[in-house]
């Protein structure tokens, strides 16, 4: 392994930890924002999208440009994909360990139920604003409760399947970001 590849991998691990901290913090902030219950139903939907998609994408873009700059401003598709995949994988592992294991099991063990209650409340509030009848609201919230109940019956096999799908998703995202952020060196630099 040459020095640039080693540097890309080490940098990917470091940036992955930083990205994991950012994504984990944003998801915890989003959780508390969602369950607070004192916001409008529109904010109930918009806040998780903002915290889970837009801010993390800005962080990823910044880390990709910074990683490329640290190795001289150029990296091939393979180097970009490798560095970004390592960054994403480390961030996923960090988030899983901190949020899914530590936070959801020890700090907020009823987080799923609280999130579900907030979702049902927001749905009912939206339907009330649209002047739906009480019967329609009850039918809709009962359907949501059934959906939530079926999702909570997770097995070891479904958990393993979820992790495998997440790693595949991380790899596909790495390919996409690698193709977007690759920057091949000019021909005269390649021959030297």
C-alpha positions as CSV (number, residue, x, y, z in Angstrom):
1,X,0.0,0.0,0.0
2,X,1.5,3.3,-1.0
3,X,1.4,6.4,1.2
4,X,-1.5,8.1,-0.5
5,X,-3.8,5.1,-0.2
6,X,-2.8,4.7,3.5
7,X,-3.4,8.5,4.1
8,X,-6.8,8.2,2.4
9,X,-7.8,5.3,4.6
10,X,-6.6,7.0,7.8
11,X,-8.3,10.3,6.8
12,X,-11.5,8.4,6.0
13,X,-11.5,6.9,9.6
14,X,-10.9,10.4,11.1
15,X,-13.6,12.1,9.0
16,X,-15.9,9.1,9.7
17,X,-15.7,9.7,13.4
18,X,-16.4,13.4,12.9
19,X,-19.3,12.7,10.6
20,X,-20.6,10.1,13.0
21,X,-20.5,12.6,15.9
22,X,-22.4,15.2,13.7
23,X,-25.0,12.7,12.4
24,X,-25.6,11.3,15.9
25,X,-25.9,14.7,17.5
26,X,-28.3,15.8,14.8
27,X,-30.5,12.7,15.1
28,X,-30.7,13.2,18.9
29,X,-31.6,16.8,18.5
30,X,-34.2,15.9,15.9
31,X,-35.6,13.2,18.2
32,X,-36.1,15.8,21.1
33,X,-37.5,18.3,18.6
34,X,-40.1,15.8,17.3
35,X,-41.3,14.6,20.7
36,X,-41.5,18.1,22.2
37,X,-45.0,18.4,20.8
38,X,-45.1,22.1,20.9
39,X,-44.5,22.7,17.2
40,X,-46.7,22.7,14.2
41,X,-47.4,19.5,12.3
42,X,-45.4,21.0,9.4
43,X,-42.3,21.3,11.6
44,X,-42.9,17.8,12.8
45,X,-42.3,16.6,9.2
46,X,-39.7,19.3,8.1
47,X,-37.4,19.1,11.1
48,X,-36.3,15.5,10.7
49,X,-35.7,16.1,7.0
50,X,-33.6,19.1,7.8
51,X,-31.6,17.4,10.5
52,X,-31.4,14.0,8.8
53,X,-30.7,14.9,5.2
54,X,-29.7,18.5,4.5
55,X,-27.2,19.2,7.3
56,X,-25.5,15.8,7.0
57,X,-25.2,16.3,3.2
58,X,-23.4,19.6,3.8
59,X,-21.1,17.9,6.3
60,X,-20.3,15.1,3.8
61,X,-19.6,17.6,1.0
62,X,-17.3,19.6,3.3
63,X,-15.4,16.4,4.4
64,X,-15.1,15.2,0.8
65,X,-13.5,18.4,-0.4
66,X,-11.3,18.5,2.7
67,X,-10.1,14.9,2.2
68,X,-9.3,15.6,-1.4
69,X,-7.4,18.7,-0.5
70,X,-5.4,16.9,2.1
71,X,-3.9,14.5,-0.5
72,X,-2.9,17.2,-3.0
73,X,-6.3,18.2,-4.5
74,X,-6.6,15.1,-6.8
75,X,-7.9,11.6,-6.3
76,X,-9.1,9.0,-8.7
77,X,-12.5,7.4,-8.7
78,X,-11.1,4.4,-6.7
79,X,-9.4,6.6,-4.2
80,X,-12.4,8.8,-3.7
81,X,-14.8,5.9,-3.4
82,X,-12.4,4.1,-0.9
83,X,-12.0,7.2,1.3
84,X,-15.7,8.1,1.2
85,X,-16.8,4.5,1.9
86,X,-14.5,4.3,4.9
87,X,-15.8,7.6,6.2
88,X,-19.5,6.5,5.7
89,X,-18.9,3.1,7.3
90,X,-17.1,4.5,10.4
91,X,-19.9,7.1,10.7
92,X,-22.5,4.4,10.5
93,X,-20.8,2.2,13.1
94,X,-20.4,5.2,15.4
95,X,-24.0,6.2,15.0
96,X,-25.2,2.6,15.6
97,X,-23.1,2.3,18.7
98,X,-23.9,5.7,20.3
99,X,-27.5,6.3,19.2
100,X,-29.0,2.9,18.6
101,X,-27.3,1.0,21.4
102,X,-26.3,3.6,24.1
103,X,-28.9,6.3,23.7
104,X,-32.0,4.2,22.8
105,X,-31.3,1.5,25.4
106,X,-30.0,3.5,28.3
107,X,-30.8,7.2,28.0
108,X,-34.2,7.0,26.3
109,X,-35.4,3.4,26.4
110,X,-38.9,4.4,25.4
111,X,-37.8,6.5,22.4
112,X,-39.7,4.5,19.8
113,X,-43.0,4.8,21.7
114,X,-42.5,8.5,22.2
115,X,-41.7,9.0,18.6
116,X,-44.8,7.0,17.6
117,X,-47.0,9.0,20.0
118,X,-45.7,12.2,18.5
119,X,-46.3,11.0,14.9
120,X,-49.9,10.0,15.8
121,X,-50.5,13.3,17.5
122,X,-49.1,15.2,14.5
123,X,-51.2,13.2,12.0
124,X,-54.4,13.8,14.1
125,X,-53.5,17.5,14.2
126,X,-53.0,17.7,10.4
127,X,-56.3,15.9,9.9
128,X,-58.1,18.3,12.3
129,X,-56.7,21.3,10.4
130,X,-58.2,19.8,7.2
131,X,-61.5,19.5,8.9
132,X,-61.6,15.6,8.9
133,X,-64.3,13.9,10.9
134,X,-63.5,12.3,14.2
135,X,-64.2,8.9,12.7
136,X,-61.7,9.5,9.9
137,X,-59.1,10.7,12.4
138,X,-59.6,7.6,14.6
139,X,-59.4,5.3,11.6
140,X,-56.2,6.9,10.4
141,X,-54.5,6.8,13.8
142,X,-55.6,3.2,14.4
143,X,-53.9,2.3,11.1
144,X,-50.7,4.0,12.1
145,X,-50.8,2.2,15.4
146,X,-51.1,-1.2,13.6
147,X,-48.2,-0.2,11.3
148,X,-46.0,0.7,14.3
149,X,-46.9,-2.6,16.1
150,X,-45.9,-4.7,13.1
151,X,-42.5,-2.8,12.9
152,X,-41.7,-3.5,16.5
153,X,-41.6,-7.2,16.0
154,X,-37.9,-7.4,15.0
155,X,-36.0,-10.7,14.9
156,X,-32.3,-11.3,14.8
157,X,-32.6,-12.2,11.2
158,X,-34.3,-8.9,10.3
159,X,-31.7,-7.0,12.3
160,X,-28.9,-8.7,10.4
161,X,-30.7,-8.0,7.1
162,X,-31.1,-4.4,8.1
163,X,-27.4,-4.0,8.8
164,X,-26.5,-5.7,5.4
165,X,-28.9,-3.4,3.6
166,X,-27.4,-0.4,5.4
167,X,-23.9,-1.4,4.4
168,X,-24.9,-1.9,0.8
169,X,-26.6,1.5,0.8
170,X,-23.5,3.0,2.3
171,X,-21.4,1.4,-0.6
172,X,-23.8,2.7,-3.2
173,X,-23.7,6.2,-1.7
174,X,-19.9,6.0,-1.7
175,X,-19.9,5.2,-5.4
176,X,-22.2,8.1,-6.1
177,X,-20.2,10.6,-4.0
178,X,-16.9,9.1,-5.4
179,X,-18.0,9.8,-8.9
180,X,-19.1,13.3,-7.9
181,X,-15.9,14.2,-6.0
182,X,-13.2,12.5,-8.1
183,X,-10.7,14.8,-9.6
184,X,-8.1,13.1,-11.8
185,X,-4.7,14.7,-11.9
186,X,-3.7,16.4,-15.2
187,X,-1.9,14.2,-17.7
188,X,1.5,15.9,-17.1
189,X,1.2,15.1,-13.4
190,X,0.4,11.4,-14.0
191,X,3.5,10.8,-16.1
192,X,5.9,12.3,-13.6
